[in-house]
Amino acid sequence: MYIDITFAINKSMPAWPNSIGYSYDFLLKMPEQTNNLSAIRMDCHFGTHLDAPLHFVENGKSIEQLDLSVLIGPCFVKEIRNTNIISYDHLKEANIPAGTTRLLLKTDNQIQWEAGNTNFYEDFCGLDETASKWCVENNIQLIGIDYLSIQRFTASIATHQVLLENEIIILETLKLDEVTEGHYDLICLPLKLENLEGAPMRALLKKI
């Protein structure tokens, strides 16, 4: 049985400050017309999405250039609680299995989702630069987290830079409420958007 770790896109989801968020219009609508036809407008980083290296690396790989084999395969979900800053030491001491290349983090960001908070929460949990260096040292190829960004709102861009310069793919705004810590198979497929740095995606987990 697969667990869908993708949030349904809707207008009430929290959006990054100054993001255009998400909106839609019907170009045709029944019963006035013979069919329904809609158009959407949204930020590529709205909702459950993926960051490609081009997001913070000039001339980095864009969405359509990503290796799909990194986006599909075994992953480990680790629950790290009681902190809003995940550091090198947190990951070092987290008993993440050796050989893990895809890592998803379930954090205190769950509190915001459980509360139904639709406003952007500035003090969300994210990785600091040292944690991104741990990912590089431990051959992580993909990392995901359960809020809008892998790095904290008030942090420098160093976390993104270290990860993306090393071509570590980032998954953000994951829906992990039904997921417990452990081993899973991950299927993660972004829209194939040419020359862009981010894309909405559908992501699924299957317990191993």
HELIX and SHEET records of a PDB file:
HELIX    1   1 PRO A   53  HIS A   55  5                                   3    
HELIX    2   2 ILE A   63  GLN A   65  5                                   3    
HELIX    3   3 LEU A   68  LEU A   71  1                                   4    
HELIX    4   4 TYR A   88  LYS A   92  1                                   5    
HELIX    5   5 GLN A  110  GLU A  114  1                                   5    
HELIX    6   6 GLU A  129  GLU A  137  1                                   9    
HELIX    7   7 ALA A  158  GLU A  165  1                                   8    
SHEET    1   A 8 TYR A   2  ASP A   4  0                                        
SHEET    2   A 8 GLY A 198  LYS A 207 -1                                        
SHEET    3   A 8 HIS A  49  ASP A  51 -1                                        
SHEET    4   A 8 ILE A 169  GLU A 172 -1                                        
SHEET    5   A 8 LEU A 142  ILE A 145  1                                        
SHEET    6   A 8 ARG A 102  LYS A 106  1                                        
SHEET    7   A 8 ILE A  72  GLU A  79  1                                        
SHEET    8   A 8 GLY A 182  PRO A 190 -1                                        
SHEET    1   B 2 TYR A  22  LEU A  28  0                                        
SHEET    2   B 2 LEU A  37  MET A  42 -1                                        
SHEET    1   C 2 ILE A  85  ILE A  86  0                                        
SHEET    2   C 2 GLY A 126  LEU A 127  1                                        
END                                                                             
